[in-house]
Amino acid sequence: MPNSSRPSGSSQGERPRRGATRSGSGTSTSASGRARPRQASLAGSPSGIRRQAGRRKGRPNLWPRRIITGTGLLLVVGLILWAVFNAVAWVFSDSDESVVQSGAQSGAVEDSDSPRMTADGILYPNDAVRIPECTSEMLALNSTTGSIHVGQALTASLSVATQANTACSTRADLFGLVITSGDEVYYDSRQCEGGEGSAPLLLSPTASWTGELTWDGRRHRGCAPVDSDGDGATDLAQPGTYKVRVMYGDQNTSSEHVIEVLP
């Protein structure tokens, strides 16, 4: 009877040992013989690398946005503060101006270190008083006169007062009488040197001055009457219309009259 031999361990009839692991199939066999799928490592796969790199590159930089937002907020706050400051300054300046104006009108607000205008003159902190010179704007002047006949003298009566809130000083010879006919000047009292009329005058809100200015009814050159024909008799103003003006220094006043020289 022929001898039969067992197949060796490498033969196909050999049974696999329990617990053995197959390689290259992607599954493992446990002791119980059940196959479980092998878990793939994400870190080792190319898709895992791309996913982590994508997370690092996609993170936004918020600092530029924060800087722009902060700068805008600072500008808005600055504009609000500027508007509030200007509004408060305008309110206070307007109130201060109204107080100064009301104080100037009523005399209630006064600076003790500054000169004050009183009815007697300008009062200084050391109690010294200065009386300013009168200007034409400070004076209120009225005059009256009338028509004359040839050879008669004309008299203009003056009343002068100050319309300022303080006293002022002037001189009587600063008031002049000018007589004209057309473009010809018949008389200008300012051309004559002052005598008694050069005395100083003190005008105050409660005190006025009255005086007279006269014209002798003749033609003058400067302060002297004219003798045009050399007969020793001065030229008289002939019948016609003449203008009478009262002057204060070199300035006209509101006092002006038109008179008639009658035959």
QUIPE-V617914 format. One record per residue. RES is the residue in one small letter. PHI is phi in degrees with one decimal (* if undefined). NEAR is the number of other ideal C-beta (glycine too) atoms within 12 Angstrom. Layout:
res=RES phi=PHI near=NEAR
res=RES phi=PHI near=NEAR
This chain:
res=m phi=* near=3
res=p phi=-65.2 near=4
res=n phi=-79.6 near=5
res=s phi=-100.8 near=6
res=s phi=-115.3 near=8
res=r phi=-75.7 near=10
res=p phi=-65.1 near=11
res=s phi=-74.0 near=9
res=g phi=-59.1 near=11
res=s phi=-96.1 near=8
res=s phi=-80.0 near=10
res=q phi=-71.0 near=9
res=g phi=-82.1 near=11
res=e phi=-74.2 near=12
res=r phi=-84.1 near=10
res=p phi=-67.7 near=13
res=r phi=-74.0 near=11
res=r phi=-71.1 near=11
res=g phi=92.1 near=12
res=a phi=-72.6 near=14
res=t phi=-116.4 near=19
res=r phi=-81.9 near=14
res=s phi=-105.2 near=10
res=g phi=83.3 near=8
res=s phi=-93.9 near=12
res=g phi=82.1 near=14
res=t phi=-129.3 near=16
res=s phi=-123.4 near=20
res=t phi=-111.3 near=21
res=s phi=-84.8 near=13
res=a phi=-63.4 near=12
res=s phi=-82.2 near=10
res=g phi=94.2 near=16
res=r phi=-82.6 near=10
res=a phi=-94.8 near=14
res=r phi=-118.2 near=15
res=p phi=-68.6 near=11
res=r phi=-82.1 near=15
res=q phi=-81.6 near=12
res=a phi=-82.7 near=12
res=s phi=-85.6 near=11
res=l phi=-69.1 near=13
res=a phi=-68.6 near=12
res=g phi=-89.6 near=10
res=s phi=-91.7 near=13
res=p phi=-62.6 near=13
res=s phi=-64.6 near=14
res=g phi=-64.8 near=15
res=i phi=-66.0 near=15
res=r phi=-64.3 near=14
res=r phi=-66.9 near=15
res=q phi=-66.9 near=15
res=a phi=-64.7 near=13
res=g phi=-64.1 near=12
res=r phi=-65.3 near=11
res=r phi=-68.6 near=10
res=k phi=-75.6 near=11
res=g phi=-83.3 near=11
res=r phi=-75.5 near=9
res=p phi=-73.4 near=9
res=n phi=-93.5 near=10
res=l phi=-87.8 near=11
res=w phi=-64.8 near=10
res=p phi=-58.2 near=11
res=r phi=-65.1 near=12
res=r phi=-65.4 near=13
res=i phi=-64.1 near=13
res=i phi=-63.0 near=13
res=t phi=-63.6 near=14
res=g phi=-63.2 near=15
res=t phi=-63.0 near=14
res=g phi=-61.9 near=14
res=l phi=-64.1 near=14
res=l phi=-62.6 near=14
res=l phi=-63.7 near=14
res=v phi=-63.0 near=14
res=v phi=-63.0 near=14
res=g phi=-62.6 near=14
res=l phi=-63.7 near=14
res=i phi=-64.5 near=14
res=l phi=-63.3 near=14
res=w phi=-63.0 near=14
res=a phi=-64.7 near=14
res=v phi=-64.5 near=14
res=f phi=-62.4 near=14
res=n phi=-64.7 near=14
res=a phi=-64.4 near=14
res=v phi=-65.2 near=14
res=a phi=-63.4 near=14
res=w phi=-65.6 near=14
res=v phi=-63.2 near=14
res=f phi=-69.2 near=14
res=s phi=-65.8 near=14
res=d phi=-66.1 near=14
res=s phi=-68.6 near=14
res=d phi=-64.0 near=15
res=e phi=-65.2 near=15
res=s phi=-66.2 near=15
res=v phi=-66.1 near=16
res=v phi=-64.6 near=17
res=q phi=-65.8 near=14
res=s phi=-66.3 near=14
res=g phi=-68.7 near=16
res=a phi=-67.4 near=17
res=q phi=-77.3 near=12
res=s phi=-95.3 near=11
res=g phi=77.5 near=14
res=a phi=-79.6 near=11
res=v phi=-103.7 near=18
res=e phi=-139.2 near=17
res=d phi=-93.5 near=12
res=s phi=-66.9 near=12
res=d phi=-91.7 near=9
res=s phi=-112.8 near=12
res=p phi=-62.1 near=20
res=r phi=-118.3 near=25
res=m phi=-87.8 near=24
res=t phi=-121.8 near=22
res=a phi=-67.0 near=22
res=d phi=-93.4 near=25
res=g phi=138.1 near=28
res=i phi=-93.6 near=24
res=l phi=-96.4 near=21
res=y phi=-99.4 near=16
res=p phi=-57.8 near=14
res=n phi=-87.1 near=10
res=d phi=71.5 near=14
res=a phi=-77.7 near=13
res=v phi=-119.6 near=22
res=r phi=-118.4 near=20
res=i phi=-101.6 near=26
res=p phi=-74.6 near=24
res=e phi=-76.1 near=26
res=c phi=-73.6 near=35
res=t phi=-109.7 near=20
res=s phi=-62.1 near=26
res=e phi=-70.7 near=16
res=m phi=-84.4 near=28
res=l phi=-103.2 near=34
res=a phi=-115.9 near=24
res=l phi=-122.9 near=37
res=n phi=-128.0 near=23
res=s phi=-142.4 near=31
res=t phi=-134.7 near=19
res=t phi=-159.3 near=29
res=g phi=-155.1 near=20
res=s phi=-71.8 near=22
res=i phi=-134.6 near=29
res=h phi=-102.9 near=18
res=v phi=-57.0 near=21
res=g phi=89.2 near=19
res=q phi=-88.5 near=22
res=a phi=-89.8 near=23
res=l phi=-111.0 near=36
res=t phi=-121.4 near=23
res=a phi=-113.3 near=35
res=s phi=-89.2 near=24
res=l phi=-114.9 near=34
res=s phi=-135.2 near=24
res=v phi=-121.5 near=35
res=a phi=-139.1 near=25
res=t phi=-95.2 near=34
res=q phi=-101.1 near=21
res=a phi=-86.0 near=26
res=n phi=-90.0 near=21
res=t phi=-142.3 near=29
res=a phi=-74.1 near=31
res=c phi=-147.1 near=36
res=s phi=-117.0 near=29
res=t phi=-153.5 near=33
res=r phi=-129.9 near=26
res=a phi=-67.9 near=27
res=d phi=-75.8 near=25
res=l phi=-75.8 near=36
res=f phi=-88.0 near=38
res=g phi=-123.7 near=37
res=l phi=-119.2 near=43
res=v phi=-120.4 near=33
res=i phi=-114.4 near=41
res=t phi=-131.9 near=26
res=s phi=-135.8 near=22
res=g phi=67.0 near=11
res=d phi=-95.3 near=7
res=e phi=-92.8 near=20
res=v phi=-90.4 near=26
res=y phi=-88.3 near=35
res=y phi=-160.9 near=39
res=d phi=-141.7 near=26
res=s phi=-64.8 near=35
res=r phi=-70.7 near=28
res=q phi=-77.7 near=20
res=c phi=-96.1 near=23
res=e phi=-71.6 near=13
res=g phi=-73.8 near=18
res=g phi=-110.8 near=12
res=e phi=-65.7 near=12
res=g phi=-69.2 near=25
res=s phi=-84.1 near=15
res=a phi=-65.5 near=16
res=p phi=-67.6 near=19
res=l phi=-121.3 near=30
res=l phi=-112.7 near=28
res=l phi=-110.9 near=38
res=s phi=-137.0 near=28
res=p phi=-59.2 near=22
res=t phi=-110.2 near=13
res=a phi=-135.0 near=18
res=s phi=-118.7 near=23
res=w phi=-127.5 near=31
res=t phi=-121.0 near=20
res=g phi=-158.8 near=30
res=e phi=-133.3 near=24
res=l phi=-120.5 near=40
res=t phi=-125.7 near=24
res=w phi=-132.9 near=38
res=d phi=-83.5 near=28
res=g phi=81.0 near=29
res=r phi=-121.4 near=29
res=r phi=-80.2 near=29
res=h phi=-127.5 near=30
res=r phi=-121.2 near=19
res=g phi=73.0 near=15
res=c phi=-105.5 near=19
res=a phi=-103.8 near=17
res=p phi=-64.5 near=22
res=v phi=-99.1 near=22
res=d phi=-115.7 near=16
res=s phi=-71.5 near=16
res=d phi=-99.9 near=10
res=g phi=69.8 near=9
res=d phi=-90.1 near=8
res=g phi=90.7 near=9
res=a phi=-106.0 near=14
res=t phi=-73.9 near=22
res=d phi=-76.9 near=25
res=l phi=-91.5 near=26
res=a phi=-67.6 near=37
res=q phi=-85.3 near=21
res=p phi=-55.4 near=19
res=g phi=159.1 near=22
res=t phi=-100.0 near=18
res=y phi=-130.8 near=34
res=k phi=-107.7 near=28
res=v phi=-113.4 near=39
res=r phi=-124.3 near=33
res=v phi=-100.1 near=38
res=m phi=-111.0 near=33
res=y phi=-123.2 near=34
res=g phi=66.1 near=19
res=d phi=-96.8 near=12
res=q phi=-107.7 near=22
res=n phi=-71.8 near=16
res=t phi=-111.3 near=32
res=s phi=-77.6 near=18
res=s phi=-90.5 near=30
res=e phi=-146.5 near=22
res=h phi=-133.4 near=30
res=v phi=-114.9 near=17
res=i phi=-121.3 near=32
res=e phi=-115.5 near=23
res=v phi=-98.2 near=30
res=l phi=-90.7 near=19
res=p phi=-61.8 near=14
